[in-house]
Structures are given as C-alpha cells and as structure tokens.
Amino acid sequence: MAGPAGAVPEAAGGAPRSPRAYARRWVFLLVVSLLSCSNATLWLSFAPVADIIAQHFLLSMAQVGWLSLIYLVVSIPFGILAIWVLDSVGLRGATILGAWLNFAGSMLRALPCVAAWVPNTFAFFMGGQSLCALAQNLVIFSPAKLAALWFPEHQRATANMIATMSNPLGILVANVLSPALVKKGEDIPLMLGVYSIPAGLACLLATVCLWESVPPTPPSVGAASSTSENFLQGLKLLLQNKAYVILAVCFGGGIGIFSSFSALLEQILCANGYSNGFSGLCGALFIVFGILGALVLGLYVDRTKRFTEATKIGLCLASMACVAFALVSRLQGQALAVAATCSLFGFFGFSVAPVAMELAVECAFPVGEGAAAGLVFVLGPRVCSSWCY
C-alpha cells in the first residue's frame, strides 16, 4: 500500500528509479468504474419495476425484494474473503474475477426470458443476483488500492472519487432506466438485455486490457514503499488501530445510513403524503448532488492534502443535513424543503466517501489497501443496511 515516504527503487545500474505515471492507468480506472457502475445497475434493476416483475413471473413482492437484499446478505460473509483475494491475488486478478462474475450473473438473470424450459424463474434470478453480489465485494473494495498503486499523489483522491462515485451513478441509472424500459411484462427481456451490455463490455475490457496488478515503476515515492501485512495479521492490526477503528465506525455507519436512505426514501416520503414521482426526484437529487460534491471535494484535497479536516467537516455537515431531513420529511406540503435537504445530504455525505477511503488507507499502514478499504464496508454499512431491511 502507499505508505510513508520511503526510498525509491533502484534501476538496474544502481541509480534511483524516478516515479513514473503510466497512461494505461486511465484504462484501469475506466474498467473499474464501468464495472462498478454496471454492478450497481444490476443490483437495483428489479426494484423500480417490482410490481411488474412480480405480476409477470407470478412472484410475491417479498421475493422481488430479496433480489436486491441478497447483495447485502452476501457481502457480510464473503466480504472478508474478497479482502483476502484483493490483497493476495492482486488488483488485476480480482478485477477480472469480479468482471466475469458480474457478466455471468447478468446472463443467468436473462436466461428465463429466452428459454421457455426454465422451470423456476426465481431461482435463476436469485442465482444471477448472487453472482453479481459476489462481484460487488471485489468491485467496491478496489478504488483505494487502484489509486494508491497506479496514480501519483496529486491524482489519488480524484481517481478514488471517480471509481467510488461510479457505484451511486449506477444506482441512479437503474432508477431512471428500468421504469423507462419496462412498461409491461413483455418489456422485461429488453431491460435484462440492456443491462447485460455494459457487464459484457466491462468483462471484455478487464480480460483484454489489464496486463498487470502494479505498474513496472511506481507512480510516487509512497507507492514505491508499498507493502502489505499477512492477511490475518493485517486484520488484527486494523482492529488494534484506534484511529482506523474510529474512522471505520463513523464512515462505515455513514455508508449504512446512506444505503438505508436510498432504499427506504420512497416509503418515508409516501407515508407523509408525497407522491412516488417526487420520491424518485429526491432520490435522484441525492445522488446527483453527491457526485457533484465528491468531484469538488476530491479536487480540493488533491491540492491541499487536508484529508482529515475534509472528512471531519463533511461528516458533521452530513449529520446536520440528515437531522434536517428527518424533521422536514415529517411535515406535509414542504416539497421544496424536503428536496433541498435531500440534495444537501447527498452533497455533504457522498463527497466524504472517496476522501475517507484515502484516509483509511493512510491510517491502516502497513496493512494492504484492500483490507483497509474492505473492512470499512464489511463492519458498518452492510450490517446496518441488513438490519434496516
């Protein structure tokens, strides 16, 4: 992982090897971002059209709900395994494995729509979603490691931001595209086919275009001193690291709240007299302003290196926006105020994500980036989200 400043590796002649940033780092970032976005669209593709799915395939609403919930359930036991794969097999191998799992899951979901002999539609849907859920663990843990190993110091936060924010972008796409594609049961095969295209493209790019897990020459002095503790020893060190534990609890709990907010927003607002359309608008504002905030804050910390200050202030402002939403959403006829608090909650909350992941990597040294980033996602948000469901 990228740790404190150390000696730059020497070249063959004994002279110090200067840090070098390779152009193909952007290809790696493109693959990881596309894979993350595709995985998120597959996660929530059924939820916006749950009633049509249930009616067409004779499923209950609870069964359709489990097609999304399975992501959270799978991530808890297999999250630790994904951390080991990322730090042991390497970034390239983990990305390719995740891409193939994601593509296989997308194809398995579509099988009941193209094969009349399929006896149990729900089993194929759930099998496909489970494969995609396994891929998600590899996908969402990788941005911090990719930024640390491939990007120079002044681009790390920006690269992390782009890869991290691809996931909520995929959620936004699913919430907009699924209702647009599916008006009746006969449109479901079209939706499943459309979502398989980016999954297949990400799989192709990952297999063909990714050549190595680390560049031949590190992009920075910190990356040159990259190291990684033994897997079990690394987890032990993380749990003994007070600064890391505090960050994991605060940021991990925050991701859990954001996930629950996205999943339950419609129920919260509709119970207080707001329409489904307005609830969808608030969800879109939450994500769009979050991506905008992440872009602004990522560029800022790349220049100032004030990761700690940005994380503390961002989490405080996000907490205030969350409290404001909890109060305003209980009032009827306050659509403008509700939309504003959703926008602020996304702007301050999502913007912290890539910065906090970078800070977690720095706090966790000498533990590997995969373990440092992955444990945050395993400990806090998944348990919290599963409990909320």
C-alpha positions in Angstrom: 0.0 0.0 0.0 1.0 3.6 -0.3 2.6 4.4 3.0 5.0 7.0 4.4 7.8 8.3 2.3 10.5 5.7 1.6 13.3 5.1 -0.8 12.5 4.9 -4.5 13.6 1.6 -6.0 16.8 1.5 -7.9 17.2 0.8 -11.6 19.4 -1.9 -13.0 22.5 0.3 -12.9 22.0 1.2 -9.3 20.7 4.7 -10.0 17.4 5.6 -8.3 14.4 4.9 -10.4 12.2 8.1 -10.8 8.5 7.7 -10.1 6.5 7.4 -13.3 2.8 7.6 -14.1 1.7 5.3 -17.0 -1.1 6.4 -19.4 -2.7 3.0 -19.1 -3.7 3.8 -15.5 -6.7 5.6 -17.0 -7.7 2.3 -18.8 -7.6 0.5 -15.4 -9.7 3.3 -13.9 -12.2 3.1 -16.8 -12.6 -0.7 -16.4 -13.1 -0.5 -12.6 -15.5 2.5 -13.0 -17.5 0.8 -15.7 -17.6 -2.5 -13.7 -18.8 -0.7 -10.6 -21.5 1.2 -12.4 -22.7 -2.0 -14.2 -22.8 -3.9 -10.9 -24.9 -1.2 -9.2 -27.4 -1.1 -12.1 -27.8 -4.9 -11.8 -28.3 -4.6 -8.1 -31.3 -2.3 -8.3 -32.6 -3.1 -11.8 -35.6 -5.0 -10.4 -36.6 -2.7 -7.6 -38.1 0.3 -9.6 -40.4 -2.1 -11.5 -41.0 -4.6 -8.7 -44.8 -4.8 -9.3 -44.5 -5.6 -13.0 -41.8 -8.2 -12.3 -44.0 -9.9 -9.6 -47.1 -9.9 -11.7 -45.4 -11.2 -14.9 -43.5 -14.0 -13.2 -46.1 -14.8 -10.5 -43.7 -13.8 -7.7 -44.5 -12.2 -4.4 -43.3 -8.7 -3.6 -41.1 -10.2 -0.9 -39.4 -12.4 -3.4 -38.7 -9.4 -5.7 -37.3 -7.5 -2.7 -34.9 -10.3 -1.9 -33.4 -9.9 -5.4 -31.9 -6.6 -4.0 -31.4 -7.7 -0.4 -29.2 -10.6 -1.4 -26.4 -8.1 -2.2 -26.3 -7.0 1.4 -26.6 -10.5 2.8 -23.8 -12.0 0.6 -21.5 -9.1 1.3 -21.2 -9.9 5.1 -19.7 -13.4 5.0 -17.9 -13.0 1.6 -16.6 -9.6 2.3 -13.7 -10.9 4.3 -12.9 -13.4 1.5 -12.9 -10.6 -1.0 -10.4 -8.7 1.1 -8.1 -11.7 1.0 -8.5 -12.1 -2.8 -7.7 -8.4 -3.4 -4.6 -8.4 -1.3 -3.3 -11.9 -2.2 -4.3 -12.4 -5.8 -3.7 -8.8 -6.8 -5.8 -6.0 -8.3 -5.8 -7.3 -11.9 -6.9 -10.8 -10.9 -9.6 -9.5 -8.5 -10.9 -7.1 -11.2 -11.1 -9.8 -13.9 -12.7 -12.3 -11.5 -15.3 -9.6 -10.5 -15.9 -8.8 -14.1 -16.6 -12.4 -15.0 -18.9 -13.0 -12.0 -20.8 -9.8 -12.9 -21.2 -10.8 -16.5 -22.2 -14.4 -15.7 -24.8 -13.1 -13.2 -26.3 -10.7 -15.8 -26.6 -13.6 -18.3 -28.1 -16.0 -15.8 -30.7 -13.4 -14.9 -31.7 -13.1 -18.6 -32.0 -16.9 -19.2 -35.6 -17.3 -18.0 -36.7 -14.7 -20.7 -35.0 -16.5 -23.6 -35.5 -20.2 -22.6 -39.1 -21.5 -22.3 -37.9 -24.6 -20.5 -36.8 -22.8 -17.3 -38.9 -24.3 -14.5 -38.1 -21.9 -11.7 -37.7 -18.3 -12.7 -37.0 -17.0 -9.2 -34.1 -19.5 -8.8 -32.4 -18.1 -11.9 -33.0 -14.5 -10.9 -31.6 -15.2 -7.4 -28.6 -17.1 -8.8 -27.7 -14.3 -11.1 -28.1 -11.7 -8.4 -25.9 -13.8 -6.1 -23.1 -14.0 -8.6 -23.4 -10.2 -9.1 -23.3 -9.8 -5.3 -20.1 -11.7 -5.1 -18.6 -9.4 -7.7 -19.7 -6.4 -5.8 -17.4 -7.2 -2.9 -14.4 -7.2 -5.2 -15.5 -4.1 -7.0 -16.2 -1.7 -4.2 -13.0 -2.6 -2.3 -10.7 -1.8 -5.2 -10.8 2.0 -5.8 -8.4 2.9 -2.9 -5.9 0.2 -4.0 -6.1 1.3 -7.6 -5.5 4.9 -6.7 -2.6 4.1 -4.4 -0.7 1.8 -6.8 -1.3 3.5 -10.1 -1.8 7.2 -9.6 0.7 9.9 -8.5 0.0 11.7 -5.2 -1.8 14.7 -6.7 -4.3 12.5 -8.6 -5.1 9.8 -6.0 -8.1 11.5 -4.4 -9.6 12.3 -7.9 -9.0 8.7 -9.2 -10.6 7.3 -6.0 -13.5 9.7 -6.4 -14.2 8.7 -10.0 -14.1 4.9 -9.2 -16.1 5.3 -6.0 -18.8 7.5 -7.4 -19.4 5.2 -10.3 -21.4 3.0 -8.0 -24.1 5.6 -7.0 -24.1 6.6 -10.6 -25.2 3.1 -11.5 -27.9 3.3 -8.8 -29.2 6.5 -10.5 -29.1 4.8 -13.9 -31.1 1.8 -12.6 -33.8 4.0 -11.0 -34.2 6.1 -14.2 -33.7 3.4 -16.9 -35.8 0.5 -15.5 -39.1 2.4 -15.4 -38.3 3.8 -18.8 -37.7 0.4 -20.4 -40.4 -1.6 -18.6 -44.0 -0.5 -19.2 -45.4 -4.0 -19.2 -44.3 -7.6 -18.6 -43.3 -8.2 -22.2 -40.6 -5.4 -21.9 -38.6 -7.3 -19.2 -36.4 -9.2 -21.6 -35.4 -5.9 -23.2 -34.4 -4.5 -19.8 -32.3 -7.5 -18.8 -30.6 -7.5 -22.2 -29.7 -3.8 -22.0 -28.2 -4.3 -18.5 -26.1 -7.2 -19.8 -24.3 -5.0 -22.4 -22.2 -2.9 -20.0 -21.5 -6.0 -18.0 -20.2 -7.8 -21.0 -18.1 -4.7 -22.1 -16.5 -4.4 -18.7 -15.7 -8.2 -18.8 -14.1 -7.8 -22.2 -12.0 -4.8 -21.3 -10.9 -6.3 -18.0 -9.8 -9.5 -19.7 -8.1 -7.9 -22.7 -6.8 -4.6 -21.5 -5.5 -5.2 -17.9 -1.9 -6.6 -18.1 -0.6 -6.2 -14.5 -1.7 -5.5 -11.0 1.0 -2.9 -10.4 3.0 -0.7 -12.8 6.7 -1.5 -13.6 7.7 1.8 -12.0 5.7 3.2 -9.0 4.0 6.5 -9.6 5.1 8.0 -6.4 7.6 7.5 -3.5 4.7 6.3 -1.3 3.7 3.7 -3.8 7.4 2.6 -4.1 7.4 1.7 -0.4 4.1 -0.2 -0.8 3.8 -3.2 1.4 1.1 -5.5 2.8 0.9 -7.4 6.1 -0.1 -11.1 6.3 -3.9 -11.3 5.8 -4.8 -12.4 9.4 -2.1 -10.3 10.9 -3.4 -7.3 8.9 -6.9 -7.7 10.2 -5.6 -7.9 13.8 -3.5 -4.7 13.3 -6.6 -2.9 11.9 -8.7 -3.8 14.9 -5.9 -2.6 17.2 -5.6 0.7 15.4 -7.6 3.2 17.3 -7.6 5.9 14.6 -8.7 3.3 12.0 -11.5 1.9 14.2 -12.9 5.4 14.9 -12.9 6.1 11.2 -14.4 2.7 10.3 -17.3 3.2 12.8 -18.1 6.8 11.7 -17.7 6.3 8.0 -19.0 2.7 7.9 -22.1 3.7 9.8 -22.5 6.7 7.4 -22.5 4.4 4.4 -25.1 2.2 6.1 -27.3 5.3 6.6 -26.8 6.3 3.0 -27.7 2.8 1.8 -30.8 2.7 4.0 -31.8 6.2 3.0 -31.7 5.2 -0.7 -33.7 2.0 -0.1 -36.3 3.5 2.2 -36.7 7.0 0.8 -39.9 6.2 -1.1 -41.5 4.6 2.0 -40.6 7.5 4.2 -42.0 10.2 1.9 -45.1 8.4 0.7 -46.1 7.8 4.3 -46.2 11.5 4.8 -48.3 12.3 1.7 -45.7 12.8 -1.0 -46.0 11.1 -4.4 -43.9 8.3 -5.9 -42.7 10.7 -8.6 -41.5 13.2 -6.0 -39.8 10.5 -4.0 -37.9 9.4 -7.2 -36.9 13.1 -7.8 -35.5 13.4 -4.3 -33.5 10.2 -4.7 -32.1 11.5 -8.0 -31.1 14.8 -6.3 -29.5 12.9 -3.5 -27.2 11.0 -5.9 -26.6 13.8 -8.4 -25.6 16.3 -5.8 -23.5 13.6 -4.1 -21.5 13.0 -7.2 -21.0 16.8 -7.6 -19.8 17.1 -4.0 -17.4 14.3 -4.5 -15.9 15.9 -7.6 -15.5 19.3 -5.8 -14.0 17.8 -2.6 -11.8 15.3 -4.5 -10.2 18.1 -6.5 -9.8 20.2 -3.3 -8.0 17.6 -1.2 -5.8 16.6 -4.2 -4.4 20.1 -4.0 -4.4 20.8 -0.2 -3.9 17.2 1.2 -6.3 18.1 4.1 -7.9 14.7 4.2 -8.6 14.7 8.0 -10.2 18.2 8.1 -12.3 17.4 5.0 -13.6 14.2 6.5 -14.5 15.7 9.8 -16.2 18.7 8.4 -18.0 16.6 5.8 -19.3 14.1 8.3 -20.6 16.8 10.6 -22.4 18.7 7.8 -23.9 15.4 6.5 -25.1 14.6 10.0 -26.8 18.0 10.2 -28.4 17.5 6.8 -29.7 14.1 7.9 -31.3 15.5 11.1 -32.8 18.3 9.0 -34.3 15.7 6.6 -35.7 13.6 9.5 -37.5 16.7 10.8 -38.7 18.2 7.5 -39.9 14.9 6.0 -42.5 14.5 8.7 -44.2 17.7 7.6 -46.7 17.7 4.7 -46.6 20.2 1.9 -42.9 21.0 2.3 -41.7 19.7 -1.0 -39.1 22.4 -1.6 -37.6 21.9 1.9 -37.5 18.1 1.5 -35.8 18.3 -1.9 -33.3 20.8 -0.5 -32.4 18.6 2.5 -32.0 15.6 0.3 -29.7 17.5 -2.0 -27.6 18.7 0.9 -27.5 15.3 2.5 -26.1 13.8 -0.7 -23.7 16.7 -1.4 -22.0 16.5 2.0 -22.4 12.8 2.6 -21.3 11.3 -0.7 -18.5 13.8 -1.1 -16.8 12.3 2.0 -16.7 8.8 0.6 -13.5 8.8 -1.6 -11.7 11.1 0.8 -12.5 8.9 3.8 -11.3 5.8 1.9 -8.0 7.5 1.2 -7.7 8.4 4.9 -8.5 4.8 5.9 -5.6 3.6 3.7 -3.2 6.1 5.3 -4.4 5.2 8.8 -4.1 1.5 8.2 -0.4 1.5 7.1 1.3 -1.1 6.8 -1.9 -3.1 6.2 -2.8 -3.5 2.5 -5.3 -1.2 0.7 -7.8 -4.0 0.1 -8.1 -4.8 3.8 -8.1 -1.2 4.8 -11.0 -0.3 2.4 -12.8 -3.6 2.6 -13.2 -3.8 6.4 -14.9 -0.4 6.5 -17.6 -1.7 4.1 -17.9 -5.1 5.9 -18.1 -3.8 9.5 -20.5 -0.9 9.3 -22.8 -0.4 6.3 -23.8 -3.9 5.4 -24.9 -4.9 8.9 -26.7 -1.6 9.3 -28.4 -1.9 5.9 -29.4 -5.5 6.5 -30.9 -4.5 9.9 -32.9 -1.7 8.3 -34.4 -4.1 5.7 
